[in-house]
Amino acid sequence: MGLFGLFRRPRHERTGFVLYGAAVNAARAPRLYAELGVPDTAAGRFELVALHAALLIRRLRAEGDRTADALAQAVFDAMFADMDVNLREMGIGDLSVGKRVKMLWEGFHGRAQAYAEALAVGDEAGLSAALRRNVWVTEAAPEGAPEALAREALQADRVLAGQTVSALLEGKVHFV
């Protein structure tokens, strides 16, 4: 490997951050908060970032090849590097950050799995129930909001499925 190998960045790191940034931008769409009543809190924003990142990672994993899997891992790594930075900026102490990131990782994994199961069979009701459970934890969901968000996630899943891995490798992605 040599000395320079110690300083080499993972192959898809930069693209992973670009794609993750696109997922964050999609999750920040003001209409999701204004029209669907997603709580505009750190927890509400995390839920939408987790949803969009899960959709993107699902698309990449569906390809079934090493390059797409490596890019999916890069997106995941970018997400949790960002979570680490955000927790530190929120004033969480260094000794607690690792535990918090682990809790977020476990929460993300469970959500991504639940969403993927519903998405795989086009189960809007199941996806809606999972979103209601995760997004509107501390308050009642506005009438029809979980169903509308589930429809948007199903549509984003279809849009992502139509995008080539070569475009994704160039950091080009859209959710709508």
Backbone torsions as a table, in degrees:
resi	resn	phi	psi	omega
1	MET	NA	-41.0	179.1
2	GLY	81.0	168.4	-177.5
3	LEU	-63.1	-40.4	-177.7
4	PHE	-67.5	-23.2	177.2
5	GLY	-63.4	-25.7	178.6
6	LEU	-67.9	-24.7	-175.1
7	PHE	-104.5	1.1	-178.0
8	ARG	-74.5	134.9	178.7
9	ARG	-83.9	151.7	175.7
10	PRO	-55.3	145.5	-170.6
11	ARG	-54.0	-42.9	-173.7
12	HIS	-105.8	16.4	-175.6
13	GLU	-56.7	-50.4	-176.9
14	ARG	-61.9	-45.7	179.8
15	THR	-65.2	-36.4	176.8
16	GLY	-58.7	-41.7	178.0
17	PHE	-68.4	-37.5	178.5
18	VAL	-64.1	-47.4	-179.6
19	LEU	-65.8	-40.6	176.7
20	TYR	-61.9	-40.5	176.8
21	GLY	-60.1	-38.0	177.0
22	ALA	-66.0	-37.8	177.2
23	ALA	-65.1	-41.1	177.9
24	VAL	-62.8	-44.7	178.7
25	ASN	-60.8	-41.9	178.1
26	ALA	-64.0	-38.0	-179.8
27	ALA	-70.8	-18.9	-179.0
28	ARG	-93.1	5.6	-179.6
29	ALA	-55.0	120.1	-175.6
30	PRO	-55.1	-33.1	-177.7
31	ARG	-64.1	-26.9	178.1
32	LEU	-63.4	-33.3	-179.5
33	TYR	-88.2	-43.0	-176.5
34	ALA	-74.6	-45.8	-174.6
35	GLU	-89.6	-36.9	-177.0
36	LEU	-96.9	-9.4	177.0
37	GLY	71.9	25.1	173.2
38	VAL	-62.4	130.9	-179.5
39	PRO	-58.1	127.6	179.4
40	ASP	-87.2	68.8	-179.5
41	THR	-130.2	171.6	176.6
42	ALA	-58.4	-40.7	-179.9
43	ALA	-67.2	-43.5	178.8
44	GLY	-63.3	-41.6	178.6
45	ARG	-66.7	-39.9	176.3
46	PHE	-58.6	-43.1	-177.9
47	GLU	-60.5	-41.8	-179.8
48	LEU	-73.4	-35.8	174.6
49	VAL	-64.0	-44.1	179.3
50	ALA	-60.5	-42.1	178.7
51	LEU	-61.2	-49.9	-177.2
52	HIS	-68.2	-39.5	177.3
53	ALA	-65.7	-40.1	178.2
54	ALA	-62.8	-41.1	177.4
55	LEU	-60.9	-44.0	-178.8
56	LEU	-67.1	-45.8	179.2
57	ILE	-63.9	-39.9	177.0
58	ARG	-58.5	-44.5	179.4
59	ARG	-59.7	-45.9	-178.3
60	LEU	-66.7	-42.4	179.8
61	ARG	-65.7	-29.6	-179.5
62	ALA	-64.4	-22.3	-178.2
63	GLU	-66.3	-34.2	175.7
64	GLY	73.1	25.2	174.8
65	ASP	-126.3	164.0	-174.1
66	ARG	-64.1	-37.8	-178.6
67	THR	-65.7	-47.0	179.4
68	ALA	-65.0	-38.9	177.2
69	ASP	-63.1	-40.3	178.6
70	ALA	-65.3	-37.3	177.6
71	LEU	-68.9	-39.4	176.1
72	ALA	-59.5	-43.0	178.6
73	GLN	-64.2	-37.3	178.6
74	ALA	-65.0	-38.2	176.6
75	VAL	-64.2	-46.3	178.2
76	PHE	-58.8	-47.3	-179.7
77	ASP	-61.7	-40.2	178.6
78	ALA	-63.3	-41.5	-179.5
79	MET	-59.8	-46.3	-175.1
80	PHE	-81.8	-21.3	169.1
81	ALA	-66.6	-40.8	178.1
82	ASP	-66.0	-40.7	178.2
83	MET	-61.0	-41.5	178.1
84	ASP	-59.0	-48.7	179.8
85	VAL	-61.6	-45.1	-178.7
86	ASN	-62.6	-41.3	178.3
87	LEU	-62.7	-40.9	178.9
88	ARG	-65.3	-40.5	178.9
89	GLU	-67.0	-26.8	177.9
90	MET	-79.5	-3.1	176.6
91	GLY	94.4	10.1	177.0
92	ILE	-69.6	132.4	-177.8
93	GLY	-66.3	151.0	-177.6
94	ASP	-53.1	-38.2	-177.6
95	LEU	-70.6	-22.5	-178.8
96	SER	-95.6	-18.5	-174.1
97	VAL	-58.8	-46.4	-178.8
98	GLY	-58.0	-43.3	179.5
99	LYS	-65.2	-41.5	179.7
100	ARG	-65.8	-43.0	179.2
101	VAL	-62.1	-40.8	178.3
102	LYS	-62.4	-41.8	177.3
103	MET	-62.8	-41.9	177.9
104	LEU	-64.4	-41.2	178.6
105	TRP	-60.5	-47.0	-179.9
106	GLU	-62.9	-41.3	177.4
107	GLY	-63.5	-43.2	178.4
108	PHE	-61.5	-45.3	-178.3
109	HIS	-59.1	-46.2	179.1
110	GLY	-62.8	-42.8	178.7
111	ARG	-64.4	-48.1	-178.5
112	ALA	-59.3	-39.2	179.1
113	GLN	-66.4	-45.6	179.5
114	ALA	-63.3	-43.4	179.6
115	TYR	-64.9	-43.2	-178.6
116	ALA	-62.4	-40.0	179.3
117	GLU	-62.5	-44.0	179.1
118	ALA	-69.3	-41.9	-179.3
119	LEU	-64.1	-37.6	-176.3
120	ALA	-60.1	-30.8	-178.1
121	VAL	-112.6	8.4	179.3
122	GLY	65.3	32.5	-176.9
123	ASP	-84.2	87.4	-179.1
124	GLU	-61.7	-39.8	-179.2
125	ALA	-66.0	-42.5	178.3
126	GLY	-65.3	-41.2	178.0
127	LEU	-65.9	-42.1	178.3
128	SER	-60.2	-42.6	179.6
129	ALA	-64.0	-42.8	179.0
130	ALA	-64.2	-42.3	179.2
131	LEU	-65.9	-41.9	177.7
132	ARG	-58.2	-44.6	-178.7
133	ARG	-63.5	-38.1	-173.2
134	ASN	-93.1	-40.8	-172.8
135	VAL	-81.2	-41.5	-176.1
136	TRP	-107.5	65.2	-176.3
137	VAL	-76.3	-45.1	-171.9
138	THR	-97.9	-5.1	179.8
139	GLU	-147.1	160.4	179.3
140	ALA	-70.2	140.3	177.7
141	ALA	-73.0	139.3	174.2
142	PRO	-59.3	149.1	-179.2
143	GLU	-51.4	123.3	176.0
144	GLY	79.7	-4.6	-176.3
145	ALA	-66.6	-46.3	178.9
146	PRO	-61.0	-37.2	179.2
147	GLU	-66.9	-41.2	178.6
148	ALA	-65.7	-41.6	178.5
149	LEU	-65.8	-38.4	177.2
150	ALA	-62.8	-42.4	177.9
151	ARG	-62.6	-41.0	178.3
152	GLU	-64.3	-40.3	179.3
153	ALA	-66.1	-41.3	176.8
154	LEU	-62.2	-40.9	178.1
155	GLN	-66.1	-43.7	178.4
156	ALA	-62.0	-37.8	178.0
157	ASP	-61.6	-41.5	177.8
158	ARG	-67.4	-41.6	179.3
159	VAL	-63.3	-44.9	179.5
160	LEU	-63.4	-38.3	180.0
161	ALA	-61.4	-27.5	-179.8
162	GLY	-84.0	-0.9	-178.7
163	GLN	-96.9	139.6	-177.6
164	THR	-78.4	152.2	176.4
165	VAL	-64.4	-34.6	179.3
166	SER	-62.2	-38.7	176.4
167	ALA	-66.5	-42.2	179.0
168	LEU	-63.5	-37.9	177.5
169	LEU	-64.2	-22.8	175.9
170	GLU	-89.1	1.5	179.6
171	GLY	82.7	15.8	-178.9
172	LYS	-99.3	116.5	-179.4
173	VAL	-149.4	147.0	170.8
174	HIS	-142.1	149.5	-176.2
175	PHE	-103.4	-18.3	178.0
176	VAL	-127.3	NA	NA
